[in-house]
Amino acid sequence: MTGIGLIARDLRRAWSSGGLVAPVVFFLLVAILFPFAIGPDAALLRRVGGGVVWAAALLAALLPVERLVAPDLEAGVVDQLVLAGWSETAIAAAKIGAHWLGFAPALMAATLVAGALFDLDAGALARLELALLAGTPGLAALGVTTAALTAGLRGAGAVAGLVMLPLALPLLIFGAGGGAGAWKLLAAVSLLLVAGAPAVAGAAMRTARD
């Protein structure tokens, strides 16, 4: 199986289990309900819109964590891939790519709706979309790493939240910052996570297999 084949397999499994729909639906619910909770203050909505979108994106990336790694470990899929010549690090990298493709593009499209609800102008919306483009790979990397670290644990979903949320704070802070300096820091943190996550997640999967 090629890398593209492995990514496509994970995407098909996520689609069949509803894992591609739930994060986007959750994101849209937050984006729709939050303005109603705040009220019709357009200036306040514009000020908090970026932060709300990023918080919703973080939670949307966390939703499918229990299904990213544990089912393949339990079913022996990872063992078969290793026997076929795949390293755990490469498997983790493919899962990060599949996780990103599963939630980020649809979430960025849904952000257009959120931007209208938060009364964001075209410039602010463009900056938010660029920030999501730069930062969501880091969220995907954190999601797969957290899934690998908590695979097999009882109550893995709750534990995953405790592990992932503190690690994602730099992405949340820089993503909601909005300035050019914040965007550069966001891209740097996201790149660091994407570069390091496959090795950490691969080591966690290797330990779970032993």
C-alpha positions as CSV (number, residue, x, y, z in Angstrom):
1,M,0.0,0.0,0.0
2,T,1.3,3.5,-0.9
3,G,1.2,6.5,1.3
4,I,-1.7,7.9,-0.7
5,G,-3.5,4.6,-0.4
6,L,-3.1,4.7,3.4
7,I,-4.4,8.2,3.6
8,A,-7.3,7.4,1.4
9,R,-8.1,4.3,3.5
10,D,-8.2,6.4,6.7
11,L,-10.4,9.0,5.0
12,R,-12.9,6.3,3.8
13,R,-13.0,4.9,7.3
14,A,-13.6,8.3,8.8
15,W,-16.4,9.0,6.3
16,S,-18.1,5.7,6.9
17,S,-18.1,6.3,10.7
18,G,-19.3,9.9,10.4
19,G,-15.9,11.2,11.5
20,L,-15.6,13.7,8.7
21,V,-19.0,15.3,9.4
22,A,-19.0,15.6,13.2
23,P,-16.1,18.1,13.5
24,V,-17.6,20.4,10.9
25,V,-21.1,20.2,12.4
26,F,-19.7,20.9,15.9
27,F,-17.7,23.9,14.5
28,L,-20.8,25.4,12.8
29,L,-22.9,24.9,15.9
30,V,-20.4,26.9,18.0
31,A,-20.1,29.6,15.3
32,I,-23.9,29.9,15.2
33,L,-24.7,29.7,18.9
34,F,-21.9,32.0,20.2
35,P,-23.3,35.2,18.5
36,F,-26.7,34.5,20.0
37,A,-25.1,34.2,23.4
38,I,-23.1,37.5,23.1
39,G,-25.9,39.5,21.5
40,P,-26.0,42.0,18.6
41,D,-22.9,44.0,19.5
42,A,-21.1,43.9,16.2
43,A,-17.9,45.5,17.5
44,L,-17.7,42.8,20.3
45,L,-18.4,40.0,17.8
46,R,-15.6,41.2,15.5
47,R,-13.2,41.4,18.4
48,V,-13.8,37.9,19.7
49,G,-14.6,36.2,16.4
50,G,-11.1,35.0,15.7
51,G,-10.6,33.5,19.1
52,V,-14.0,31.7,19.0
53,V,-13.2,30.2,15.6
54,W,-9.9,29.0,16.8
55,A,-11.3,27.5,20.0
56,A,-14.0,25.7,17.9
57,A,-11.3,24.5,15.5
58,L,-9.2,23.0,18.3
59,L,-12.2,21.1,19.7
60,A,-13.2,20.0,16.3
61,A,-9.8,18.5,15.7
62,L,-10.0,16.7,19.1
63,L,-13.4,15.1,18.5
64,P,-12.3,12.1,16.4
65,V,-9.1,11.4,18.4
66,E,-10.3,8.0,19.8
67,R,-10.8,6.7,16.2
68,L,-7.4,7.9,14.7
69,V,-5.0,5.2,16.1
70,A,-6.6,2.8,18.6
71,P,-8.9,0.9,16.2
72,D,-5.9,0.1,13.9
73,L,-3.8,-1.1,16.8
74,E,-6.6,-3.3,18.2
75,A,-7.4,-4.8,14.7
76,G,-3.7,-5.5,14.0
77,V,-3.6,-3.2,11.0
78,V,-0.5,-1.5,12.3
79,D,1.2,-4.9,12.7
80,Q,0.4,-5.8,9.1
81,L,1.7,-2.5,7.8
82,V,4.9,-2.9,9.7
83,L,5.3,-6.4,8.3
84,A,4.8,-4.9,4.8
85,G,7.7,-2.6,5.4
86,W,6.1,0.5,6.9
87,S,7.7,2.1,9.9
88,E,5.5,3.4,12.7
89,T,6.8,6.9,12.0
90,A,5.6,6.7,8.4
91,I,2.2,5.3,9.5
92,A,1.9,8.2,11.9
93,A,2.8,10.7,9.2
94,A,0.1,9.3,6.8
95,K,-2.5,9.5,9.6
96,I,-1.6,13.1,10.2
97,G,-2.2,13.8,6.5
98,A,-5.5,12.0,6.6
99,H,-6.6,13.7,9.8
100,W,-5.8,17.1,8.3
101,L,-7.6,16.4,5.1
102,G,-10.6,15.0,7.1
103,F,-11.4,18.2,9.0
104,A,-9.3,21.2,7.9
105,P,-10.5,22.0,4.3
106,A,-14.2,21.7,5.4
107,L,-13.6,23.7,8.5
108,M,-12.0,26.5,6.5
109,A,-15.0,26.5,4.2
110,A,-17.3,26.7,7.2
111,T,-15.3,29.6,8.5
112,L,-16.8,31.7,5.7
113,V,-20.2,31.2,7.4
114,A,-18.6,32.0,10.8
115,G,-17.1,35.1,9.4
116,A,-20.5,36.4,8.3
117,L,-22.0,35.6,11.7
118,F,-19.2,37.5,13.5
119,D,-19.4,40.4,11.0
120,L,-15.7,40.0,9.9
121,D,-14.7,42.1,7.0
122,A,-12.9,40.6,4.0
123,G,-9.4,41.4,5.3
124,A,-10.0,40.0,8.7
125,L,-11.6,36.9,7.2
126,A,-8.6,36.4,4.8
127,R,-6.2,36.7,7.7
128,L,-8.2,34.1,9.7
129,E,-8.3,31.7,6.8
130,L,-4.5,32.0,6.3
131,A,-4.0,31.4,10.0
132,L,-6.1,28.3,9.8
133,L,-4.2,27.1,6.8
134,A,-0.9,27.5,8.7
135,G,-2.1,26.2,12.0
136,T,-4.5,23.3,11.3
137,P,-1.6,21.0,10.3
138,G,-0.2,21.5,13.8
139,L,-3.7,20.6,15.3
140,A,-3.8,17.4,13.1
141,A,-0.3,16.5,14.3
142,L,-1.2,17.0,17.9
143,G,-4.4,15.0,17.4
144,V,-2.6,11.9,16.0
145,T,0.1,12.1,18.6
146,T,-2.4,12.4,21.4
147,A,-4.4,9.5,19.9
148,A,-1.2,7.3,19.8
149,L,-0.2,8.2,23.4
150,T,-3.7,7.4,24.8
151,A,-4.5,4.4,22.6
152,G,-5.7,1.5,24.8
153,L,-6.4,3.7,27.9
154,R,-9.8,3.5,29.5
155,G,-11.6,6.8,29.0
156,A,-9.1,7.8,26.3
157,G,-11.3,10.6,25.1
158,A,-11.1,12.5,28.4
159,V,-7.4,11.8,28.8
160,A,-6.8,13.0,25.2
161,G,-8.4,16.3,26.0
162,L,-6.2,16.7,29.0
163,V,-3.1,16.0,27.0
164,M,-3.9,17.9,23.8
165,L,-5.5,21.1,25.0
166,P,-2.5,22.5,26.9
167,L,-0.1,21.6,24.1
168,A,-2.4,23.3,21.6
169,L,-2.4,26.6,23.5
170,P,0.4,28.2,21.5
171,L,-1.5,27.5,18.3
172,L,-4.7,29.0,19.8
173,I,-2.9,32.1,21.0
174,F,-0.9,32.9,17.9
175,G,-3.8,31.9,15.6
176,A,-6.2,34.3,17.3
177,G,-3.5,37.0,17.4
178,G,-4.1,38.2,13.9
179,G,-0.9,40.2,13.3
180,A,1.9,39.4,11.0
181,G,4.2,38.5,13.9
182,A,1.6,36.2,15.4
183,W,1.1,34.5,12.0
184,K,4.9,33.8,11.7
185,L,5.0,32.3,15.2
186,L,1.9,30.2,14.4
187,A,3.5,28.8,11.2
188,A,6.7,28.1,13.1
189,V,4.9,26.2,15.9
190,S,2.8,24.3,13.5
191,L,5.8,23.3,11.4
192,L,7.6,22.2,14.5
193,L,4.7,20.0,15.5
194,V,4.3,18.5,12.1
195,A,8.0,17.7,11.9
196,G,8.2,16.1,15.4
197,A,4.8,14.5,15.8
198,P,5.4,11.4,13.5
199,A,8.4,10.3,15.5
200,V,6.6,10.7,18.9
201,A,3.4,9.1,17.6
202,G,5.4,6.3,15.9
203,A,7.2,5.6,19.2
204,A,3.9,5.5,21.1
205,M,2.5,3.0,18.6
206,R,5.6,0.9,18.8
207,T,5.3,0.8,22.5
208,A,1.6,-0.1,22.3
209,R,2.4,-3.0,19.9
210,D,5.1,-4.5,22.2
